[in-house]
Amino acid sequence: MSRNSAIIAVLVAAMLWGTTGTFQSFLPDAREPLVVGALRLLIGAIALCALALAQPTARRAFSQLPRRPLLLASVAIAAYNLLFFAAVLRAGVGIGTAITIGSAPLWVALYDLTQGRKPTARKLTGQASAIFGACLLVLSGQTEGLTWAGIILALAAGLTYATYSLASSRMSPHAPSATIAASTFALAAIFTLPVFAFIPWHWALTGTAPYTLLALGLLSTGVAYALYTWGLKALPASTAVTLALAEPFTAWVLATFIVGEPLTYTKLTGAALLLLGLYFVTSEKRAEGL
């Protein structure tokens, strides 16, 4: 796989993640965020397992996956889905999203430093620009309802997402990406099943909710994470989590042109800084190890 193909795969994955907010706007007002997260995992896991089982090479590789990174990635992505929605409930959508997606590259960078890997000045500049731009896009100056609990949950969500990316990257040499994604999400879906025992979920069977949740699970989760895991085959986790900041850019474009949210200079500045940062990161010439 070429580096450019991997970059495109991760960017497309981030764009699919950016549709999550638009899809959720079509769900009933009575929706439970934790149930939405658990259902996304479950539907996505079914889709990813079907993809892996349809490929003979991927089907035979399930036994080749290292157990420790697999368990770590599964726990991390399950925790991420639940922590992120909990953070949004307590910190608000803007701040919860900004802290989560903005902290993930920082967590990965911290891990890289502990392993003796130092990013170049160009990459640091790109990451800083992309993170700041993403924050401008999603914050919009809203701090109402902010709590320390929300901040801590959002930081934890960013950490679990970074952990998932690092663990998946470690498994890349051992099996096809379809096998890695299917195994990880199947276990993660099992870990989140208790949610349905404690939180009402029957609203998911009413009206158009089943179709919206199916789209969330198949596109925003199944296809998106299949592409993201595939991209991790040729990209270090630090680059992949930075490219994933294209998610708020996609969400902003959809919110502006489909939902009808007002266009502001702050958001335009954020979009420009985010795109500039992604350019710096993707044009990094130095070879990086996984």
N, C-alpha and C positions, 0 to 999 in steps of 0.2 A: 504494500500500500504506500502511495506517495504521501508526503507531508501535506501537500495541498488538498488531496482528497480527504484526509483526516480532518483538516481545518473546515472544509465545506460540510462534512458530516456533523461535526460538533455545532457549527453555526446553524444548520438546519434543525438540529435537535433543540437548540436554544429558542429558535423561532417557534417551534411546536410548543415548547413550554410556555412561551409568551401568549398562547391562545387560551391558557387555563382560566384567566380572569374573565375573558369574554364568554367562554362556555359556562362558567359558574353563574354569570349574570342571568342565564336562562333557567337556572334551577329554582325550585320553590323557596319562598322566604323562610319556610320552616326547616330548611336544610341544616344539618349538623356538620360543621367543618371536619371534625374528626372522622365521621362516617364517610364523607367525600374522599378524604385521604386514603382510608382503608379500602374503599371500593375502587379507587384508581389503581391501587397496588394489585388488588385481586384481578381486575379485568386485564391490566397490563401483564400480569404474570401469566395468565391463560394465553394471551396473544404471543408472548415471548416463548413460552413452552411449545406452542404449535409451530412457531418459526424454527426452533431448534430441532424438534422431532422430525420436521420435514426434510432436514438435511442429514444425509448419512454420516458425514464427517462430524458434524456437530453432535449428532445423536450418540456416536461412539465415544465422545470425549467427556461425557459427564463424570466418568470414574477417574479422569485425569486431573480434576480440579483439586488444588491444595485446600484442605479443610479449614485451616485457620483463617486465611484471607477471605474465603467464601463466607464463613460465619461472621467475620467482622463486617464485610460489605453488606450482608443481609441485615444484620442488626442495625447498622448505620443508616441504611436507606429506609428501613421501617421507622426508626426513631426520627429521621428527618421529616418524613411526611406528617407524623403526629406533632412533633415539636414546632414545625413551621406554622401549622394551623393554630396551635395553641398560642404561639407568639403573636400572630395576627390578631387573635381575639383580645389579647391583653395590651398590645402596643399599637394596634391600628395597622391597617394594610400597608400604608406608606412606610412607616418606620420599621415595622416588622420585616417587610420585604427588603428594605435598604440595608438593614443590619445583617440579615441572613446572607444575601447575595454578595454584599460588600466584604463580609468577614471571611467567606470561604477561601478566596485567593490568599488572604493573609495567613490563615491557618496552614494552608499548604506551603506557603513561603517559610513559615516558622519551622515546619517539619523539614523542609529542604535544608535549612540552615543547620539543623541538628545533624544532618547527614553530610555536612561539608560541601553542599552545593549552593553557590552564590549566584544570584541572577545578575545579568549585565545591567548597566545603567539604562540602556534602551528599553529593556523589558520592564524594569522598575518604573520608568516613566510612563510606559504604556499601561501598566497595571493601575498606577495611581490615577491617571487620566480616566480610564474606563470605570474605576470604582467611583470616583467623584461624579462623573457624568451620570452613572446609573442612580446614584443617590439623588441628584438633582431631578431626575426623571420621576422618581417614585415618591419623594418626600413632599414636594410642593409646599413646604413651610408648615406642614401640619404636625403639631406636637400634642394635640388634645388627647387626653386619655393615656398618655405615656406613663408607664410604671417600670420600676426596676425589674419586676418579675418578667415583664414583656421583653425588656432588653436582654436579660439573662437567657430567656428561652430562645430568642432570635440568635444570640451568639452560639448557643448550643446547637441550634438547627444548622448554622453555618459550619460548625465543627463536624457535625455528623455527615453533612454533604461532602465536605473535604475528605473525611475519613473514607466514605464510600468510594470516592474517586481514586484515592491512593490505593485502597485495597483491590479495586477492580484492575487498576494498572498493574499491580503485582501479579495478578492471575493471567494477564495477557499472553505471556509466553507459553502457557500450559494448555490452552484450549481456544477454540474459535470464539469470537465475541458473542455469537448467538447462544452458545452453551453457558458462557459466563453470565450473561444477562438473564437467561431463563432460570438458572439455578438460584441466582441472587434474589430475584423477585419472587420466585416460588416460596422460598424460605421467609422472605420479608412479609409476604401476604399471610402466611401461617402465623407469624408473630403478632400481626395486627388483628387477627380474628376475634380476640376477646372484646374488641371495641363494640361489636354487634350485640354482645350480651348485656352491655351496660348503658348504651346510648340508643335512643329511638332511631330506627332506620326505615320504617315503613313508608315514609314520605318519598323514598327513592323509587317506589313502585307506582307513583301517581303521575298523571298527566304526561308531559314530555320528558320527565326526569330520567327514565330508563335510557332514552335515546341520547340525551345530553351526557349522561354518565358513561355510556358506551363510547361516545366520541372522546371524552376525557381519558378513558382507559386505553383505547386503541391508539389514538393519535398523540395526545399529550404525554402519555406514559409509555405504551408499548413501542411504537415506532421511534419516539424520541430517544428512549434509553437504548434501543437497539443501535441507533446511529451513534449515540454518545459513547457507548462501550466499544463500538467498532473504531471510533476515532482515537480512543485511548491506546489502541494498538501501535499508533505511530506518533502520539503526542505525549509529552510529560503531563502529569496531573496539573501542574501549576499553569500550563498554557490552556488546558481544557477548561478549568474552572474560570479562568479569565474570559475565554471566549463565550462561556455560558452567560456572561453579562449582556449578551445580545437579547436575552429574554425580556428585560424591561423595555428595551427599545421596540421590540415587536409588540409588546403589550401597549405601549404608548401610541404606536401607529394605529393599532386596532381601536383603542379607546378614542382617538381623535377622529378617525374617519368612519368608524362604524357606530360606536356608542354616542359620539357627538360631544366629547369633552372639549372645553375651550383650549385653543392653542396659545401658549404663553412663551415669552422670551426666555424664562427660566428653563422650561422644558426643551426649547430649541437649543439653548446653550448646553444643557445636559446631553442631548442627543449628539451634538457635534463633538463634545469631549469624549463621549463613549466610543463613537466611531473612530475618532483619532487614536484613542488608546488601543482599540482592537487592531488598527492598522500597524501601530508600533509593535504589538505583540506578534502578529502574524508575519511581519516582515523581518523578524529576528533571524539573523543568519547563522548564529552560532549553533552548532549541533548540541543537543541536550540529551542526556541519558534519562531513561525512565526510572 
